[in-house]
């Protein structure tokens, strides 16, 4: 599971180098709908 931005690239590289189908699970904030905005920001 990837929980931080800097962890994504190594996970992607491992997936590519494995030469097998892969799924990269990414933990996100369910309130974050855009990079700059959350649902609460849009409501305001």
PyMOL Python script that loads the backbone (N, CA, C, O; Angstrom):
from pymol import cmd

cmd.read_pdbstr("""\
ATOM      1  N   UNK A   1       0.850  -1.176   0.000  1.00  0.00           N
ATOM      2  CA  UNK A   1       0.000   0.000   0.000  1.00  0.00           C
ATOM      3  C   UNK A   1       0.894   1.237   0.000  1.00  0.00           C
ATOM      4  O   UNK A   1       1.913   1.289   0.689  1.00  0.00           O
ATOM      5  N   UNK A   2       0.494   2.218  -0.779  1.00  0.00           N
ATOM      6  CA  UNK A   2       1.204   3.481  -0.856  1.00  0.00           C
ATOM      7  C   UNK A   2       0.421   4.498  -0.029  1.00  0.00           C
ATOM      8  O   UNK A   2      -0.771   4.704  -0.255  1.00  0.00           O
ATOM      9  N   UNK A   3       1.090   5.126   0.920  1.00  0.00           N
ATOM     10  CA  UNK A   3       0.423   6.089   1.783  1.00  0.00           C
ATOM     11  C   UNK A   3       0.949   7.506   1.626  1.00  0.00           C
ATOM     12  O   UNK A   3       0.329   8.460   2.095  1.00  0.00           O
ATOM     13  N   UNK A   4       2.105   7.644   0.958  1.00  0.00           N
ATOM     14  CA  UNK A   4       2.697   8.968   0.766  1.00  0.00           C
ATOM     15  C   UNK A   4       3.178   9.091  -0.673  1.00  0.00           C
ATOM     16  O   UNK A   4       3.526   8.099  -1.313  1.00  0.00           O
ATOM     17  N   UNK A   5       3.190  10.324  -1.170  1.00  0.00           N
ATOM     18  CA  UNK A   5       3.574  10.558  -2.567  1.00  0.00           C
ATOM     19  C   UNK A   5       4.927   9.941  -2.909  1.00  0.00           C
ATOM     20  O   UNK A   5       5.087   9.337  -3.969  1.00  0.00           O
ATOM     21  N   UNK A   6       5.885  10.092  -2.022  1.00  0.00           N
ATOM     22  CA  UNK A   6       7.237   9.616  -2.331  1.00  0.00           C
ATOM     23  C   UNK A   6       7.337   8.090  -2.378  1.00  0.00           C
ATOM     24  O   UNK A   6       8.338   7.553  -2.854  1.00  0.00           O
ATOM     25  N   UNK A   7       6.326   7.399  -1.898  1.00  0.00           N
ATOM     26  CA  UNK A   7       6.323   5.936  -1.940  1.00  0.00           C
ATOM     27  C   UNK A   7       5.764   5.383  -3.257  1.00  0.00           C
ATOM     28  O   UNK A   7       5.912   4.195  -3.543  1.00  0.00           O
ATOM     29  N   UNK A   8       5.125   6.239  -4.052  1.00  0.00           N
ATOM     30  CA  UNK A   8       4.480   5.744  -5.265  1.00  0.00           C
ATOM     31  C   UNK A   8       5.476   5.310  -6.333  1.00  0.00           C
ATOM     32  O   UNK A   8       5.334   4.224  -6.895  1.00  0.00           O
ATOM     33  N   UNK A   9       6.469   6.124  -6.623  1.00  0.00           N
ATOM     34  CA  UNK A   9       7.408   5.796  -7.701  1.00  0.00           C
ATOM     35  C   UNK A   9       8.130   4.473  -7.439  1.00  0.00           C
ATOM     36  O   UNK A   9       8.203   3.651  -8.352  1.00  0.00           O
ATOM     37  N   UNK A  10       8.668   4.226  -6.242  1.00  0.00           N
ATOM     38  CA  UNK A  10       9.289   2.914  -6.018  1.00  0.00           C
ATOM     39  C   UNK A  10       8.296   1.754  -6.188  1.00  0.00           C
ATOM     40  O   UNK A  10       8.664   0.700  -6.708  1.00  0.00           O
ATOM     41  N   UNK A  11       7.058   1.938  -5.760  1.00  0.00           N
ATOM     42  CA  UNK A  11       6.044   0.889  -5.932  1.00  0.00           C
ATOM     43  C   UNK A  11       5.772   0.647  -7.414  1.00  0.00           C
ATOM     44  O   UNK A  11       5.639  -0.498  -7.846  1.00  0.00           O
ATOM     45  N   UNK A  12       5.690   1.711  -8.180  1.00  0.00           N
ATOM     46  CA  UNK A  12       5.469   1.588  -9.624  1.00  0.00           C
ATOM     47  C   UNK A  12       6.650   0.890 -10.297  1.00  0.00           C
ATOM     48  O   UNK A  12       6.462   0.029 -11.156  1.00  0.00           O
ATOM     49  N   UNK A  13       7.857   1.262  -9.904  1.00  0.00           N
ATOM     50  CA  UNK A  13       9.041   0.622 -10.489  1.00  0.00           C
ATOM     51  C   UNK A  13       9.090  -0.866 -10.164  1.00  0.00           C
ATOM     52  O   UNK A  13       9.439  -1.674 -11.025  1.00  0.00           O
ATOM     53  N   UNK A  14       8.748  -1.238  -8.939  1.00  0.00           N
ATOM     54  CA  UNK A  14       8.703  -2.661  -8.583  1.00  0.00           C
ATOM     55  C   UNK A  14       7.667  -3.399  -9.428  1.00  0.00           C
ATOM     56  O   UNK A  14       7.908  -4.513  -9.893  1.00  0.00           O
ATOM     57  N   UNK A  15       6.520  -2.768  -9.618  1.00  0.00           N
ATOM     58  CA  UNK A  15       5.460  -3.391 -10.419  1.00  0.00           C
ATOM     59  C   UNK A  15       5.914  -3.581 -11.865  1.00  0.00           C
ATOM     60  O   UNK A  15       5.679  -4.637 -12.453  1.00  0.00           O
ATOM     61  N   UNK A  16       6.550  -2.586 -12.430  1.00  0.00           N
ATOM     62  CA  UNK A  16       7.021  -2.678 -13.819  1.00  0.00           C
ATOM     63  C   UNK A  16       8.087  -3.755 -13.954  1.00  0.00           C
ATOM     64  O   UNK A  16       8.053  -4.559 -14.885  1.00  0.00           O
ATOM     65  N   UNK A  17       9.026  -3.768 -13.029  1.00  0.00           N
ATOM     66  CA  UNK A  17      10.137  -4.717 -13.112  1.00  0.00           C
ATOM     67  C   UNK A  17       9.715  -6.159 -12.838  1.00  0.00           C
ATOM     68  O   UNK A  17      10.418  -7.095 -13.219  1.00  0.00           O
ATOM     69  N   UNK A  18       8.587  -6.339 -12.190  1.00  0.00           N
ATOM     70  CA  UNK A  18       8.122  -7.701 -11.923  1.00  0.00           C
ATOM     71  C   UNK A  18       7.641  -8.383 -13.203  1.00  0.00           C
ATOM     72  O   UNK A  18       7.598  -9.611 -13.280  1.00  0.00           O
ATOM     73  N   UNK A  19       7.279  -7.580 -14.205  1.00  0.00           N
ATOM     74  CA  UNK A  19       6.788  -8.085 -15.495  1.00  0.00           C
ATOM     75  C   UNK A  19       5.562  -8.977 -15.333  1.00  0.00           C
ATOM     76  O   UNK A  19       5.317  -9.871 -16.143  1.00  0.00           O
ATOM     77  N   UNK A  20       4.797  -8.719 -14.275  1.00  0.00           N
ATOM     78  CA  UNK A  20       3.555  -9.438 -14.011  1.00  0.00           C
ATOM     79  C   UNK A  20       2.458  -8.414 -13.773  1.00  0.00           C
ATOM     80  O   UNK A  20       2.750  -7.257 -13.472  1.00  0.00           O
ATOM     81  N   UNK A  21       1.205  -8.819 -13.902  1.00  0.00           N
ATOM     82  CA  UNK A  21       0.128  -7.889 -13.562  1.00  0.00           C
ATOM     83  C   UNK A  21       0.271  -7.439 -12.104  1.00  0.00           C
ATOM     84  O   UNK A  21       0.637  -8.234 -11.239  1.00  0.00           O
ATOM     85  N   UNK A  22      -0.015  -6.182 -11.840  1.00  0.00           N
ATOM     86  CA  UNK A  22       0.147  -5.657 -10.486  1.00  0.00           C
ATOM     87  C   UNK A  22      -0.936  -4.629 -10.190  1.00  0.00           C
ATOM     88  O   UNK A  22      -1.459  -3.967 -11.086  1.00  0.00           O
ATOM     89  N   UNK A  23      -1.248  -4.519  -8.928  1.00  0.00           N
ATOM     90  CA  UNK A  23      -2.169  -3.501  -8.435  1.00  0.00           C
ATOM     91  C   UNK A  23      -1.422  -2.711  -7.377  1.00  0.00           C
ATOM     92  O   UNK A  23      -0.831  -3.291  -6.467  1.00  0.00           O
ATOM     93  N   UNK A  24      -1.445  -1.397  -7.492  1.00  0.00           N
ATOM     94  CA  UNK A  24      -0.848  -0.545  -6.471  1.00  0.00           C
ATOM     95  C   UNK A  24      -1.986   0.100  -5.709  1.00  0.00           C
ATOM     96  O   UNK A  24      -2.736   0.911  -6.252  1.00  0.00           O
ATOM     97  N   UNK A  25      -2.106  -0.263  -4.461  1.00  0.00           N
ATOM     98  CA  UNK A  25      -3.157   0.298  -3.618  1.00  0.00           C
ATOM     99  C   UNK A  25      -2.667   1.633  -3.063  1.00  0.00           C
ATOM    100  O   UNK A  25      -1.590   1.716  -2.472  1.00  0.00           O
ATOM    101  N   UNK A  26      -3.469   2.669  -3.260  1.00  0.00           N
ATOM    102  CA  UNK A  26      -3.097   4.013  -2.825  1.00  0.00           C
ATOM    103  C   UNK A  26      -4.098   4.492  -1.780  1.00  0.00           C
ATOM    104  O   UNK A  26      -5.296   4.578  -2.048  1.00  0.00           O
ATOM    105  N   UNK A  27      -3.599   4.801  -0.595  1.00  0.00           N
ATOM    106  CA  UNK A  27      -4.452   5.316   0.478  1.00  0.00           C
ATOM    107  C   UNK A  27      -4.650   6.814   0.251  1.00  0.00           C
ATOM    108  O   UNK A  27      -3.688   7.569   0.115  1.00  0.00           O
ATOM    109  N   UNK A  28      -5.911   7.223   0.213  1.00  0.00           N
ATOM    110  CA  UNK A  28      -6.208   8.642   0.004  1.00  0.00           C
ATOM    111  C   UNK A  28      -7.178   9.130   1.066  1.00  0.00           C
ATOM    112  O   UNK A  28      -7.853   8.340   1.725  1.00  0.00           O
ATOM    113  N   UNK A  29      -7.233  10.423   1.216  1.00  0.00           N
ATOM    114  CA  UNK A  29      -8.198  11.058   2.104  1.00  0.00           C
ATOM    115  C   UNK A  29      -9.524  11.117   1.359  1.00  0.00           C
ATOM    116  O   UNK A  29      -9.596  11.757   0.309  1.00  0.00           O
ATOM    117  N   UNK A  30     -10.571  10.480   1.856  1.00  0.00           N
ATOM    118  CA  UNK A  30     -11.843  10.474   1.131  1.00  0.00           C
ATOM    119  C   UNK A  30     -12.457  11.858   0.970  1.00  0.00           C
ATOM    120  O   UNK A  30     -13.345  12.042   0.137  1.00  0.00           O
ATOM    121  N   UNK A  31     -12.007  12.821   1.740  1.00  0.00           N
ATOM    122  CA  UNK A  31     -12.501  14.194   1.620  1.00  0.00           C
ATOM    123  C   UNK A  31     -11.778  14.966   0.516  1.00  0.00           C
ATOM    124  O   UNK A  31     -12.272  16.002   0.071  1.00  0.00           O
ATOM    125  N   UNK A  32     -10.626  14.484   0.070  1.00  0.00           N
ATOM    126  CA  UNK A  32      -9.810  15.188  -0.913  1.00  0.00           C
ATOM    127  C   UNK A  32     -10.323  14.886  -2.306  1.00  0.00           C
ATOM    128  O   UNK A  32     -10.141  13.774  -2.802  1.00  0.00           O
ATOM    129  N   UNK A  33     -10.964  15.862  -2.952  1.00  0.00           N
ATOM    130  CA  UNK A  33     -11.507  15.633  -4.295  1.00  0.00           C
ATOM    131  C   UNK A  33     -10.639  16.237  -5.389  1.00  0.00           C
ATOM    132  O   UNK A  33     -10.756  15.858  -6.555  1.00  0.00           O
ATOM    133  N   UNK A  34      -9.778  17.166  -5.025  1.00  0.00           N
ATOM    134  CA  UNK A  34      -8.796  17.753  -5.930  1.00  0.00           C
ATOM    135  C   UNK A  34      -7.515  17.945  -5.138  1.00  0.00           C
ATOM    136  O   UNK A  34      -7.523  17.868  -3.909  1.00  0.00           O
ATOM    137  N   UNK A  35      -6.425  18.193  -5.830  1.00  0.00           N
ATOM    138  CA  UNK A  35      -5.156  18.387  -5.134  1.00  0.00           C
ATOM    139  C   UNK A  35      -5.265  19.530  -4.135  1.00  0.00           C
ATOM    140  O   UNK A  35      -4.755  19.430  -3.020  1.00  0.00           O
ATOM    141  N   UNK A  36      -5.928  20.619  -4.528  1.00  0.00           N
ATOM    142  CA  UNK A  36      -5.998  21.802  -3.679  1.00  0.00           C
ATOM    143  C   UNK A  36      -7.240  21.871  -2.807  1.00  0.00           C
ATOM    144  O   UNK A  36      -7.295  22.693  -1.892  1.00  0.00           O
ATOM    145  N   UNK A  37      -8.229  21.042  -3.060  1.00  0.00           N
ATOM    146  CA  UNK A  37      -9.515  21.220  -2.394  1.00  0.00           C
ATOM    147  C   UNK A  37     -10.054  19.933  -1.791  1.00  0.00           C
ATOM    148  O   UNK A  37      -9.860  18.833  -2.309  1.00  0.00           O
ATOM    149  N   UNK A  38     -10.744  20.126  -0.669  1.00  0.00           N
ATOM    150  CA  UNK A  38     -11.487  19.026  -0.056  1.00  0.00           C
ATOM    151  C   UNK A  38     -12.963  19.276  -0.298  1.00  0.00           C
ATOM    152  O   UNK A  38     -13.341  20.345  -0.776  1.00  0.00           O
ATOM    153  N   UNK A  39     -13.792  18.314   0.023  1.00  0.00           N
ATOM    154  CA  UNK A  39     -15.230  18.489  -0.110  1.00  0.00           C
ATOM    155  C   UNK A  39     -15.687  19.686   0.744  1.00  0.00           C
ATOM    156  O   UNK A  39     -16.542  20.468   0.329  1.00  0.00           O
ATOM    157  N   UNK A  40     -15.108  19.808   1.928  1.00  0.00           N
ATOM    158  CA  UNK A  40     -15.460  20.922   2.815  1.00  0.00           C
ATOM    159  C   UNK A  40     -15.126  22.261   2.187  1.00  0.00           C
ATOM    160  O   UNK A  40     -15.894  23.211   2.338  1.00  0.00           O
ATOM    161  N   UNK A  41     -13.992  22.369   1.479  1.00  0.00           N
ATOM    162  CA  UNK A  41     -13.620  23.614   0.795  1.00  0.00           C
ATOM    163  C   UNK A  41     -14.635  23.970  -0.284  1.00  0.00           C
ATOM    164  O   UNK A  41     -14.983  25.141  -0.438  1.00  0.00           O
ATOM    165  N   UNK A  42     -15.108  22.995  -1.019  1.00  0.00           N
ATOM    166  CA  UNK A  42     -16.070  23.230  -2.092  1.00  0.00           C
ATOM    167  C   UNK A  42     -17.411  23.688  -1.515  1.00  0.00           C
ATOM    168  O   UNK A  42     -18.073  24.554  -2.086  1.00  0.00           O
ATOM    169  N   UNK A  43     -17.804  23.109  -0.391  1.00  0.00           N
ATOM    170  CA  UNK A  43     -19.053  23.496   0.235  1.00  0.00           C
ATOM    171  C   UNK A  43     -19.033  24.950   0.733  1.00  0.00           C
ATOM    172  O   UNK A  43     -20.068  25.617   0.764  1.00  0.00           O
ATOM    173  N   UNK A  44     -17.859  25.424   1.116  1.00  0.00           N
ATOM    174  CA  UNK A  44     -17.746  26.778   1.695  1.00  0.00           C
ATOM    175  C   UNK A  44     -17.881  27.886   0.706  1.00  0.00           C
ATOM    176  O   UNK A  44     -17.803  29.057   1.076  1.00  0.00           O
TER     177      UNK A  44
END
""", "prot")
cmd.dss("prot")
cmd.show_as("cartoon", "prot")
cmd.util.cbc("prot")
cmd.orient("prot")
